[in-house]
Amino acid sequence: MSSTAACRPAPKVRDLRFDTVRGALLLIMALSHVDSDLRIFIDQPFGFVSTAEGFIFLSGILTGRIDRKRADQPAELWSRARKRAWRIYVWHALALTGVWLLTQAWVHFDGSTPWELPFLFHHTPLTGLVAGLTLLYQPGLLDILPMYAGMALLTPLIVRAHRAGYGLHLWIASGVIWGLDQCLLPPHLFERGVINTGAFHFLSWQWIFVSGVLIGAERRLNRHPSRLARPQLLALGIAGGLFLALLRWHLVPAWWDDVELNRLTVKTPLALLRLVNFGLLAWLLGLVASVRPAWFNYRPLALLGEHSLPVFVVSIWCACLTLCFPESGWSPVGRWLETALVIVGMAATAFACEYLRKRSAPPP
């Protein structure tokens, strides 16, 4: 794949609100992966919700908005889904290969073992690389894109079901699968030998993506989102979101002991309280964005969101580079250098992709 083709051409008309929010989510996610002093403000400040939930949900909405126009063309839907999944996998392979090469270079030139980097990459390098490329091995930071690629393949089924009037049925079935995952599978990643399933249960997280695609494909919600802002519902949503945010920071008495609260908010299987917390925040944020769209049009963040895949991959490389120097997190200067590395790396990638996009665009 050429560098020009890797940075997707932008449509003629884009809703910068989506790109801005996605860019903000990417930036927060990236800074959460390093020892940044900003983490005190961005590490789940509004409750038991991380940026991963927002990223998957927003991706679903955008996918539903784009593919609903082709709901009567199943062949094209499947073709687009396969291409989308393949593009995501290619960027995942680039991210994984870059981290693997960084690990080999560090071991070769420094002579020490970078224990913070994926274990198989320095313990059995070739096995780790092959297992990673075949998606058997999904260590930390390298586990979200495989899930994202798998969800892309679900899109034709979701869009076709919505068009046929079975969107609600599919949404309920997706929720049942989430429930079965909560009841039948252990609430942690599976790790044995070369197999590492990553920090996300696909069977649970698919419900967020399915919900996003159905919302994106529903024209009535896109035209009149403020209809969901009834005063009673709005007050209840704000109260629920505020309670969960205060509970997250231990500012209100918990109804559960620490063990039970952790079980209800664990991220890997997208536990019940975490899912409710995300639903409330997504709904409130969507209402604000529909009433005050200008608040969500910020070009620098939108540029990150427009080129989300290459920007995300570079953020992973930057984060893994900082993991080679764990002592940098021991001082404020070191932590701010890590923060600057991530921000500069992401911004440079976005500007490079935008430059290549404009350069390859046909003349007017």
N, C-alpha and C positions, 0 to 999 in steps of 0.2 A: 504494500500500500504506500503510495506517495504521500509526502507530508502535506501536499495541497489537498489531496482527496481525503486525508484523515480529518481535517477540520471541515465539518459539514457546512455546505452553503446555507446561508440564512434565507428563510422565506422572504418574500417581498414585504409582507406585513407581519409584524410580531407584536404580541402583547408583552410589553416590557415588565408587567407585573410578575408574570411567571418567571421570566429570566432573572429578575431582581431577587425574588424570593429564593430561587434555586441557587443563585450566586451566593447569597447570604448563608444558605444552608451549607454549601460547599466550604466556604471560608471558616464557618464555625466548626464544621466537622474536621477540617484540616488542623486547626489550632488546638482542637481537643486531643489530637494525636501526639502533641509535643508538650514539653514542659514550659508552657507559656503562662505568664502571670495573668493573662486575660481569662484563663480558665475559670477563675473565681466568678466571672460574670457570665460565661457562656456554657458552663457545664450543668445542663438541665436546670436553668434558673426558674422555669415556670412549672415545675413539677417533675413527674417521673416520665419525661419525654426527651428523647435525643433527636439529633438532626436526621438520623437514618430513617425514622418514621416519616418525617416530612419529605425527604428526598424520594422515597418509594411512592408515597401517596401522590405527590406532585407529578412524578413521572407517569403515573397512571392517568391522572387528569389530562395531561398533555397528549398522551397516546390516544385516549378516548376522543378528544376533540379533533385530532387529526384523522383517525381511522373511521369515524362515524360516517364520513362522506363516501366511504367505499364499502359500506356494510352489505350492499347487494352484489359485491364482486369478491366472492370467497377466494378465488385464485390469487387475486392481487393482495388481499388481506394476508394470506399465508406467505406470499412472496415477501411482502414488506416485513412481516414478523420475523421470517428467517434472516433477512438482511439485517434487521435491527439487532437480533440476537447475535449474529455473527460479528457485527461491528463492535458490540459490547465485549464479546469474547476476545476479539483481537486486541482491544485496549487492555483487557485483563492480562492477556499473555504478555503484552509489552510491560505492564506494571510488574508482573511476577518475574519476568526475565531480567528486568533492570535491578530488582532487589537481589536476585540470585547472583548477578554479575558483581554487584556491590559487595556482597558477602565474600565471593571468591577473591576479589581484589583486596579486601581488608585482611583476609587470612594470609594471602600471599605476601603483601607488603608489610603488614604490621606484625604478623607472626602470632597474634593473640586470637582468641575466639570471641567473636561478637555475640555474646549470649543473648542479647536482646533481639537479635534478628532470628528469623525462622530456623528452628533447630535442625531440620533435615538439610537445609541449605549448606550448613557447615559440617554436619555429622556424616551424611551420605549425599554429597552434592548432586550427582547424576540422578539418583533415586528421587531426591527432593524435586528436581526440575521436572522430571517426567511425571511424577505424581501431581505436581502443581498444574502442569499443562493439561493433564487429563481430569482435573478438578477433583481428584481424590484427596489432595492435600490443600486445604484452604486455611492457612494460618492467619493470625491477626493482621488487619489492614488489607488482606487479599481475599476477603470472603464476601464482600458486598456485591461486587460486579458479577460473579457467577450466579448469585441469586437474582440479580437484575436481569441477566440474560435469560434465565429460565422463565421469569415472569413475562418477558417480551413474547415468548412463544404461546402464552395463554391468551394473548390479545384477540386473535380472530374468534375464538370461542366466546369470549365475553361480549365482543361487539355484535356478533351474529345473534347471540341470545337476547341482547337488548333490543335489537331491531325486530326480532320475532315476538317481542312482548314477554320474554321470560327472564328479564333482567333481575326482578325481585327473587324469582325462584333460584337463579344462579347465586345471587348474593346470600341467600339463606343457606344454600348448599356449601358455599365457601365458608360461612360462619360455622357450620356443623363440622367441617374439616378442621377449622381452628380449634373448636371445642374438643374434638377427638385428640388432637395433638396435645392439648393441655392435660388431658386425662391419661393418655396411654404412653407418652414418651417422657423420658426424664428431662427436667428443665435445665439442661446444660448441653454443651457441644459433645459430640461423640469423637473420641480421639483414641485410636489404637493402631500401632504400627505406623504405616504411611498414610493411614486414613485420618483426616481431620475435617469434620463437616462444617467448621466455621462457627461463628457466634450468632448465627441466625437460623432459626427453624423455618425452612421454606414453607412447610404446611401451615404455619401460623401467620407468617408475614404476607402470604399471598392474599389474605383477606383485605389488608390495606390497599394492595395494588388493585384487586378486583373492584373494591369500592371506588377507588379513584377513576378507573376506566369507565365505570357505570355513570359516575357523576359527570365526567367529561363528555360522555356520549349523550347525556340527557340535555336536550336543547332548552327545555323550560327552566331548568336550574341555572343555565348560563345566561338566559335572558332576564330572569327575574330573581336573582339570588336574595334580594332583600325581603322577599316574601317569607323567608324562614326566620325573620327577625321579629317575631311577635313578642310583645313586652314580657309576658310571663315566661316564655322560653328563654328569652335573652337574660332575664334576671336569674333564672335557674342555672343557665350555662355559666354566667359570670361567678355565681356563688360556688358552683362545683369546681370550676377552675381555680378559684382563689383558695378554696379549702385544700385542694391537692397540692398547690404550690406551697402553702404554709406547712402542710404535712411533710413535704419533701425537706423542708428546712427545720423540721422539728419545732415549729412555733405554735402548734396546736396539739392537744392530747391525741395519741393514736388509739384507734379502736382495736388494734392488733398488737401482739408482741413483735419484736424485731424479726423473728424467724418467719412469722406469717406475713408480715408486711413485705419482706424480701420476696417471698413466694408469689405475692400478688403483683409485684412490680418488676420482676426479673425481666431482663431485656431479651435474652436468647429466644424464649418461646412467646414473646410478646404477651405477657401475662395480663390478666383481666383489668386490674386497676391502671396499668400503663396504657392499655388500649383505650379505656374510657377517658383517661387524661388527654391522650392525643386527640381523640374525637372532639372533645370540648374545645381544645385549643385550635384545631383546624377549622372548626365551625366559626369560632369567634374571629379568627384571623381572616377567613373568607368574607365575612360580613364587613369587616373594616375595609378590606381591599375593594369591595364593591361600592362602598359609600365614599371612600376617600382614595380613589385610584392613584392620585398624584403622590401619595405617600409611598407608593411602591414602584415608582419610576426613577431608579437611580442607575445611571448608565454604567459607572464602574462595576457595580455588582452584576448588572445585567450582562455585561461582557463576559464575566466569569461563567454565568449561567448559560450563555449562548454556546460556549465551548466547554461544556461540563466534563465530557469524558477525558480529553487531554489534560485539562486543568486538574481533575481529580487524580489522574495517574501521576502527574508531576508532584502533587502534594504528598502522595505516598512515598515517592522517592526521597523527597525532602525530609519527611518524618523518619524514614529508615536511616538516612544519613545521620540525623541527630542521635539515633539510638546507638550508633557506633561511639558516641562521645557522651556516655551517661553522666560524666562529671560536669558537663556544661549546665546541667540543671541544678547544680549546687549553689550557684550565685545568680543574683538578679541580672548581671550583664550577660551571662551565658543564656539565661532564659529569654531575654529580649533578642539576643542574636538568633536563637531558634525561631522565635516569632517572626523576625524580619526575614529569615531565610524562606519560610513557608509563604509569607505574603508576597515577597518579591518573585519567588519561583512561580506562583500561581498567576500573578499579574503579567509577568513576562510571557508565559505560555499563552494567555488569553490575547495579548497584543500581537504575538507572532501568528496565531491562528487567524485573527482578524485581518492582519496584513496579507496573509496568503489567500484568504477568502476574497478580499477585494482585488488582489492582483489577478486571480483566476477568473473573476467575474467577467462576463462578456461586455463589450463596450455598449453604451446606450445607443 
